[in-house]
């Protein structure tokens, strides 16, 4: 009977549990690889947009220089300083001056950027080449190519996504992508085969992160793990999302493959062109290459993951098994018949089982009580953590709104002058004055003194406002901008050396204000976005600026911030947070319309565009509480590990919910170690007691008055 009781859970474990775990971890790894691929695609697209904006700004600056006889910034300096804001992009070249003058008046929307990759030794770089999109009716002279070039180290693009941050030990569940190694492989479909004139695929590893024992240059002719005498054609395998068991560096690995789609601005161009530099420094562009993301999981690692037993289940099974073993003497007493003998040894074993069993039950009950008490304390800390985040967030947003209001009041004379000039007929409008007005109201010079130009603006921007701005409300911002009601940026204050004006008519923070939609009680709009100046994630706070009638919106003011309460914050060990959108359309300009998308998170360098519902296996309890705007605790399986969540709707943000969580694994590990140590000590006492019972039994059975059995007598 006891053997049958033990055989049932073992059978279920091997037939159901392991199979389920294999399916779960396989799907999880595919999902993580797809997320990593999407993040890399988004980062490359963001840097492409930065290069395009830098080229457009250079063209605009050149057009203004043609009309302005004053001090000028060279196109090369303007382009490189714009890119320098990102801290990663490096300007390589700008068009020659004749070509630049010829194209200076063109529409920046006709700019197109293509991406190439260059290799110098083991270092790979992405090259962004920005050119003008010409019209078919243009002459050959007009089609003379204008070419801006910039580059970035590929590691700067990929490392923030797949690399482990310095505090990975504190937030392992947030930063662990589940792979032992990650590769980015460039596959050239038309490369000449070695020793033959035929052309065929050739793979080259352009990025590798992870296991140090792996140093892979190419994935051509992969060896199968189950048949070492057979190979796998990587080019065929990598055309779609797939999985293969391969052998690399004398070890078996599960290889997950995900094509990396890099959209291009240009028409009839390959996604990525490979550029190899010869020893002489010449570049050879090879069309038709494509990138593939490869995630490697060592076979033993995957086996340990799928066979891993949850700690609570492990403790329960251990206690149950021990109690079943100790129940043997009681089962004999329960099923003893009229003719069965009750020996003295049965009495000793029954007494021993009763003593040890009761002690084990007491220990297990005490363990459960203390564990539940610790869980309650951590739940209280989790709830307090959530409250503090929301309070600091609301205070920071309010302060940013107050700062923007004060800056708008300071900039109001300049805005009035700009709006008045815009109402002037074009034939009488002095574009130079508008340009100088925007330049002289630069925040950089507000802290110092106004620029001196041909047109004095002291009557519009008083010296008092320029020298003594009130930045006490919220000084932690990078730039403030003011756009007219058509979405054209008219005024900008920034800490950068030069101002750059980009249209905002397609951005959500502008459109929502013009539609009259605001958040909270402060008549503002807040949203995360990717900066078009740096390619990094920022938050934008925007407010309306009303005309004299106090009803018509004349301008939209926006503040570029990195909220200290939400981005790159220091959180307690084992804790984390997410602010998620339950509508999927807030903001609506991020090409992500799935409910549960993450807007802000405690590990900003890792997940951009994470969907929290998917990472929690679309847990019904989680979804119901988020959609119902309930404030409650819930237990979920987040990224393959048990987590405790506290969900709280954010006041003033109808679609936003704050989710703070903690990993259950650390507490479980601590209590398992405590229980293991207590069990070892308890086992030592049990062995001593068992030896004592055995000695008494042998002494008793060797005397002349021994009783062979107690009943029947």
Buried (B, 14 or more C-beta within 10 A) or exposed (E): EEEEEBEEBEEEBEEEBBEEBBEBBBEBBBBBBBBBBBBBBBBBBBBBBBBBBBBBBBBBBBBBBEEBEEEBBBBBBBBBBBBBBBEBBBBBEBBEEEBBBBBBEBEBEEBBBBBBBBBEEEEBBBBBBBBBEBEEEEEEEEEBEBBBBBBBBBBBBBBBBBBBBEBBEBBBBBBBBBBBBBBBBBBBBEBEEEEEEEEBBBBBBBBBBBBEEBEBEEBBEBBBBEEEEEEBEBBEBBEEBBEBBBBBEEBBBBBBBBBBEBEBBEEEEBBBBBBBBEEEEEEEBBEBBBBBBBBBBBBEBBBEBBEEEBBBEBBEBBBEBBBBEBBEBBEBEEEEEEEBEBBBBBBBBBEBBEBBBEBBEEBBEEBEEEBEEEBEEBBEBBBEBBBEBBEBBBEBBBBBBBBBBBBBEBBBBBBBBBBEBBEEEEEEEEEBBBBBBBBBBBBBBBBEEBBEBEBEBEEBBEEEBBEEBEBEBBEBBBBBBBBBBEBEBBBBBBEBEBBBBBBBBEBBBBBBBBEEEBBBEBEBBBBBBBBBBBBBBBBBBBBBBEBEEEEEBBBBBBBBBBBEBBBEBEBEEBBBBBBBBBBBBBBBBBEBEEBBBBBBBBBBBBBBBBBBBBBBBEBEBBBEBBEEBEBEEBEBBBBBBBBBBBBBBBEBBEBBBBBBBBBBBBBBEEBBEEBEEEBEEBEEEBEEBBEEBEEEBEEBEEEEEEEEBEEEE
